[in-house]
Each structure stands twice: as structure tokens, then as C-alpha cells.
């Protein structure tokens, strides 16, 4: 779909703004599940699933690609007592709830935070490659006659972590994570032409696909005013 590449460029631009030298900003209180950007490429038995989640100050953007079938959602931050607004793209007008499990799809293998050597992302020495395998999983969780075996490696560079993992059943993960507290706003000029609009999870309309539709204008069309903080 024509909108997906635009979001891909947006994700790349945001990641590129994360300073690689910001070592002093990696905080021990950051948890694996608190990434402001998370991406995971999962491959198994010929199927490829790519999922991305980006957290902004005014919205969360999710993107999913399963064997070339692309979909996504912009979930806008709402002010107190305001009705939530979501915009989605993909075949069959996907509802926002269809993306509810994406946060688990983008999680790294050590997401539970109970691997003794890899409790939190900022415990990893900056710029050093670290290997891991099934022996890093707490013994109480390695249950069954044939517990899953895997091997992987990760590296932290400032606020960013990249990793890869291969399991004995042939499943392969490759992922990226980024952390921080100073979140940018999602650009309200982002084109959402052809996207589906939902208010409080209920379908409202599909925006025209034959003309540009900046997010700001779409919000004015939906609610009469952009129910978001101004773009920076």
C-alpha cells in the first residue's frame, strides 16, 4: 500500500535521530518492554512477519507486514475526557483491536526481565557484543522433556539495542529497540489519505484516497479540531 513506505521512511528518520554517543542517557530503570521503538523480523517455515511499534509524545504508530500483506494503525493520544481516535490501513478495514497483540510480537526474547545476565537493556556494556542461549533462561522456566534451544547475540549502542536469535525449530528473530524519555511528536502533516478512521474503536469513515490528507486536516474533519498537542 502506498502509505507504508512513507511510514517506513518516518521510522528510519526517527531512529537516525537517536544519538549513538548518548551513553549517559541509558538508565538502569529502563525495562525491555519500555522501548520507544521496537521492531522484530520473525521468519519460520517460509513465513516472514515484520512488526514495528513507535511511541511518540502524541501518538503510537504500529506497522505490520505478514508475507507482504501490510497494515498499520495510528493511535492518537487523547486529552482528559476526550474520545480516542485511531486511523488504520490494510485490507478489509482492520479495526484497532486487530493490532492489540503487536507489543508481544516485537518483544525481544529476554522481555520478561528475569534473565540473570540480561535483566535490563542498560546493564549491557555499551558497544560490546553479547551472546546468549537457552541456558540464560531461569532454570524454573526450562521445563519439559525437550525445552526449546536457541542461540543469539545482541549489542547496545547508546540508547539502541540490536539482536538476532535462531531457535532449534528453525525460527529466526532479528530485532531493534530504542529507549528514551524525550519523545518527539508524530508529524501532523503525515499523509493518511485512504486510511480508515475509528472513534473509540468504532468505524467512522475511510478518508478519500485520491487526494493528499495530512493528519492534521483529517483530525479537523473528524472532530472539528485536532485533539492533539501542536506539532513541534
C-alpha positions as CSV (number, residue, x, y, z in Angstrom):
1,X,0.0,0.0,0.0
2,X,1.3,3.4,-0.9
3,X,1.3,4.7,2.7
4,X,3.5,2.0,4.2
5,X,6.8,3.2,2.6
6,X,6.1,6.7,3.9
7,X,5.9,5.4,7.5
8,X,9.0,3.3,6.9
9,X,10.9,6.4,6.0
10,X,9.5,8.1,9.1
11,X,10.6,5.3,11.3
12,X,14.1,5.3,9.8
13,X,14.4,9.1,10.2
14,X,13.4,8.9,13.9
15,X,15.9,6.1,14.6
16,X,18.5,8.2,12.9
17,X,18.0,11.0,15.4
18,X,18.9,8.8,18.4
19,X,22.4,9.9,19.3
20,X,24.8,6.9,19.1
21,X,27.0,8.6,21.7
22,X,24.3,9.2,24.3
23,X,25.8,6.7,26.7
24,X,24.9,8.7,29.8
25,X,21.2,8.6,28.9
26,X,20.8,4.8,29.2
27,X,19.1,4.4,32.5
28,X,19.0,1.2,34.6
29,X,15.3,1.7,35.2
30,X,14.5,1.1,31.5
31,X,12.8,-2.2,31.1
32,X,13.0,-4.4,28.0
33,X,9.2,-3.8,27.4
34,X,9.6,0.0,27.7
35,X,11.2,0.6,24.3
36,X,10.0,3.7,22.5
37,X,10.8,2.0,19.2
38,X,10.7,-1.8,18.7
39,X,11.0,-3.8,15.6
40,X,11.2,-7.6,15.1
41,X,11.6,-9.6,11.9
42,X,10.4,-13.2,12.5
43,X,11.0,-16.0,10.0
44,X,9.7,-19.5,10.2
45,X,8.7,-22.2,7.8
46,X,8.8,-19.7,4.9
47,X,6.6,-17.1,6.6
48,X,8.0,-13.7,7.2
49,X,6.5,-11.3,9.8
50,X,7.8,-7.8,10.3
51,X,6.3,-5.7,13.1
52,X,7.2,-2.2,14.3
53,X,5.9,0.0,17.1
54,X,7.0,3.6,17.5
55,X,5.9,5.7,20.5
56,X,5.5,9.4,20.1
57,X,4.5,12.1,22.6
58,X,1.2,12.4,20.8
59,X,0.6,9.0,19.3
60,X,1.7,5.4,18.9
61,X,2.2,4.1,15.4
62,X,2.2,0.4,14.7
63,X,3.1,-1.3,11.4
64,X,2.7,-5.0,10.4
65,X,3.8,-6.9,7.3
66,X,3.0,-10.6,7.1
67,X,4.3,-12.1,3.8
68,X,3.8,-8.8,2.0
69,X,0.3,-8.1,3.4
70,X,0.7,-4.7,5.0
71,X,-1.4,-3.0,7.7
72,X,-1.0,-0.4,10.4
73,X,-2.6,1.9,12.9
74,X,-2.0,5.3,14.4
75,X,-3.4,5.5,17.9
76,X,-3.7,9.2,18.9
77,X,-3.0,10.3,22.4
78,X,-6.2,11.8,23.9
79,X,-6.6,14.6,26.4
80,X,-8.7,14.1,29.5
81,X,-12.3,13.1,28.8
82,X,-11.7,13.2,25.0
83,X,-12.8,10.3,22.8
84,X,-9.9,8.2,21.4
85,X,-9.2,8.4,17.7
86,X,-7.4,5.7,15.7
87,X,-6.6,5.5,11.9
88,X,-5.8,2.2,10.2
89,X,-4.7,0.9,6.8
90,X,-4.8,-2.5,5.3
91,X,-7.2,-4.9,3.6
92,X,-10.7,-5.3,5.0
93,X,-10.6,-2.1,7.0
94,X,-8.7,-3.5,10.0
95,X,-10.1,-2.4,13.4
96,X,-7.7,-1.1,16.0
97,X,-8.2,-4.1,18.2
98,X,-6.6,-6.3,15.5
99,X,-3.2,-4.7,16.5
100,X,-3.6,-5.3,20.2
101,X,-1.1,-8.1,20.4
102,X,1.7,-6.4,18.4
103,X,3.5,-5.3,21.5
104,X,4.2,-9.0,22.2
105,X,5.3,-9.7,18.6
106,X,8.0,-7.0,18.8
107,X,9.3,-8.1,22.2
108,X,12.9,-9.4,22.5
109,X,13.5,-13.0,23.8
110,X,14.5,-11.6,27.2
111,X,11.5,-9.4,27.6
112,X,10.4,-10.8,30.9
113,X,13.4,-9.2,32.5
114,X,14.4,-12.3,34.6
115,X,17.4,-13.5,32.7
116,X,20.2,-13.0,35.3
117,X,22.8,-11.7,32.8
118,X,20.4,-9.6,30.8
119,X,17.9,-8.2,33.3
120,X,17.6,-4.7,31.7
121,X,18.9,-3.3,28.4
122,X,21.2,-0.8,30.1
123,X,23.0,-3.5,32.0
124,X,24.7,-4.5,28.7
125,X,28.1,-2.8,28.3
126,X,27.9,-0.2,25.6
127,X,29.4,-1.2,22.2
128,X,30.0,-4.8,23.3
129,X,28.5,-7.9,21.5
130,X,27.0,-10.3,24.0
131,X,25.9,-13.9,23.1
132,X,23.1,-15.7,24.8
133,X,21.3,-19.1,24.6
134,X,18.7,-21.2,26.4
135,X,20.9,-21.5,29.5
136,X,20.2,-17.8,30.2
137,X,16.6,-18.7,30.8
138,X,15.9,-19.2,34.6
139,X,16.0,-22.9,35.4
140,X,12.4,-22.9,36.6
141,X,11.3,-21.9,33.1
142,X,13.3,-24.6,31.3
143,X,10.6,-27.2,31.7
144,X,9.6,-30.3,29.7
145,X,11.5,-33.2,28.3
146,X,12.7,-31.1,25.3
147,X,12.9,-27.4,26.3
148,X,13.4,-25.1,23.4
149,X,17.0,-24.5,22.4
150,X,18.3,-21.3,20.8
151,X,21.3,-19.1,20.4
152,X,21.6,-15.4,19.8
153,X,23.6,-12.2,20.1
154,X,22.9,-8.6,20.9
155,X,24.7,-5.3,21.2
156,X,23.8,-2.0,22.8
157,X,25.0,1.3,21.2
158,X,23.9,4.1,23.5
159,X,20.1,4.0,23.6
160,X,19.7,1.4,20.9
161,X,19.9,-2.4,21.1
162,X,20.0,-4.8,18.1
163,X,19.8,-8.5,18.4
164,X,19.3,-11.8,16.5
165,X,18.3,-15.2,17.6
166,X,18.0,-18.7,15.9
167,X,15.9,-21.5,17.6
168,X,16.4,-25.2,17.0
169,X,13.0,-25.4,15.3
170,X,14.3,-23.0,12.5
171,X,12.6,-19.9,13.8
172,X,14.8,-16.8,13.3
173,X,14.4,-13.4,15.0
174,X,16.1,-10.1,14.2
175,X,15.2,-7.0,16.1
176,X,15.9,-3.5,17.1
177,X,15.0,-1.5,20.2
178,X,15.4,2.2,21.2
179,X,14.9,3.8,24.5
180,X,14.5,7.4,25.8
181,X,12.2,9.8,27.6
182,X,12.2,12.9,25.4
183,X,9.7,11.8,22.8
184,X,9.1,13.7,19.6
185,X,5.6,14.4,18.3
186,X,4.3,12.5,15.3
187,X,4.3,14.9,12.4
188,X,0.7,16.1,11.9
189,X,1.4,16.6,8.2
190,X,1.8,12.8,7.8
191,X,-0.4,11.8,4.8
192,X,-3.2,9.5,5.8
193,X,-5.2,9.5,2.6
194,X,-7.2,6.3,2.2
195,X,-6.9,5.4,5.9
196,X,-9.8,4.2,8.0
197,X,-11.0,6.3,10.8
198,X,-12.2,4.9,14.2
199,X,-13.6,6.8,17.2
200,X,-13.4,4.9,20.5
201,X,-12.8,1.7,18.4
202,X,-15.9,2.2,16.2
203,X,-15.6,2.7,12.5
204,X,-16.4,6.2,11.3
205,X,-15.3,6.5,7.7
206,X,-12.5,5.9,5.2
207,X,-10.7,9.0,4.0
208,X,-10.5,9.7,0.3
209,X,-7.5,8.0,-1.4
210,X,-7.4,10.3,-4.4
211,X,-6.0,13.4,-2.7
212,X,-3.5,14.2,0.0
213,X,-4.9,14.1,3.5
214,X,-2.5,15.4,6.2
215,X,-3.2,14.0,9.6
216,X,-4.0,17.5,11.0
217,X,-6.6,18.1,8.3
218,X,-8.1,14.6,8.9
219,X,-8.4,15.3,12.6
220,X,-10.2,18.6,11.9
221,X,-12.5,16.7,9.6
222,X,-13.2,14.1,12.3
223,X,-13.7,16.2,15.3
224,X,-13.6,19.8,14.2
225,X,-10.3,20.4,15.9
226,X,-7.0,18.5,16.2
227,X,-7.3,16.8,19.5
228,X,-3.6,16.7,20.0
229,X,-0.8,19.0,21.2
230,X,0.6,21.2,18.4
231,X,3.4,19.7,16.2
232,X,6.8,20.9,17.2
